[in-house]
Amino acid sequence: MDRRRKFLWIAVFLAAVPAQAQAVSDSAIGEFVDSHSSIARLGKIARWEEGVCPAVTGLPANFVKFITKRVRDVAAATGAPVNSSESCKANIDIVFTTKPQELLDGIRAKQPVMLGYYDSSEQADRMAKVSYVIQAWHATQTVDLRGNVLIDSRNAENSGSAMGTRAQNSTGSRLGDGMHSSYYRAVVVANPDRLGDYEIGPLADHIAFVALAQATAPDACTPLPSILDLTNAACRKDAPVKGLTPADTGYLRGLYQVDPGASLRTQKDGIIFHIKDALTAR
């Protein structure tokens, strides 16, 4: 086979291989991890440590059941803890409302800690702004080596409760100080008036992801496809996502398997490893 014909054969072969099966650059995976990883007050990526217990409101009973089950199933499949009791006290509130900003204004006024940590009232006002058709807010807490817990709030230290005890015991290691961040409540808000063109399956996957992991840039539209691209009209026009992608599941598996007390860099490297593994498996 002459050189020209050989190169032509290689080009045809590569064109026939699905894009995601081809090699993905480290920078593309790194960009995916950065856009999907909101950093908690401690400077690390938070995750659920208590069993997740989703509660859906604002939809017919059959849709409520479907989404609730899907969140639980995704959590179990990716290693996140799940509360097995169907009568558990909800720690993930999934609310469908045609007035999402009104709901967030109420949270801002009455339960601002649910927005996540903020340094000023102005920052809290920005955090309470509804910017996406499906959007999530996570309340976080810091846990030290001895299990002392501090809610990530400006007022936590003055609360006078056990939860207000300062979490400060650590190893002092550069690889990881042993302190970690976790979620203790989450609110996912979706506007049904803007979701009529989407099927319930992909929507449930989108909700499951943002309930289990807090993205810092949900509309980033990174080179690697993500379920977060679903409601972004400017992203994946030629190949819309239809569910959790291998990168999404790899991210979640990595998040729930890495050492939560490790440094941020070590956390991200562990997640990158699991994404690569998921892409290779495909």
Secondary structure as GFF3:
##gff-version 3
##sequence-region A 1 282
A	DSSP	alpha_helix	3	16	.	.	.	ID=ss1
A	DSSP	three_ten_helix	19	21	.	.	.	ID=ss2
A	DSSP	alpha_helix	26	36	.	.	.	ID=ss3
A	DSSP	beta_strand	47	48	.	.	.	ID=ss4
A	DSSP	beta_strand	54	57	.	.	.	ID=ss5
A	DSSP	alpha_helix	61	78	.	.	.	ID=ss6
A	DSSP	beta_strand	92	96	.	.	.	ID=ss7
A	DSSP	alpha_helix	100	110	.	.	.	ID=ss8
A	DSSP	three_ten_helix	112	115	.	.	.	ID=ss9
A	DSSP	alpha_helix	121	127	.	.	.	ID=ss10
A	DSSP	beta_strand	134	143	.	.	.	ID=ss11
A	DSSP	beta_strand	149	151	.	.	.	ID=ss12
A	DSSP	three_ten_helix	156	158	.	.	.	ID=ss13
A	DSSP	three_ten_helix	162	164	.	.	.	ID=ss14
A	DSSP	beta_strand	180	190	.	.	.	ID=ss15
A	DSSP	three_ten_helix	192	194	.	.	.	ID=ss16
A	DSSP	alpha_helix	200	212	.	.	.	ID=ss17
A	DSSP	three_ten_helix	227	229	.	.	.	ID=ss18
A	DSSP	alpha_helix	246	255	.	.	.	ID=ss19
A	DSSP	alpha_helix	264	281	.	.	.	ID=ss20
###
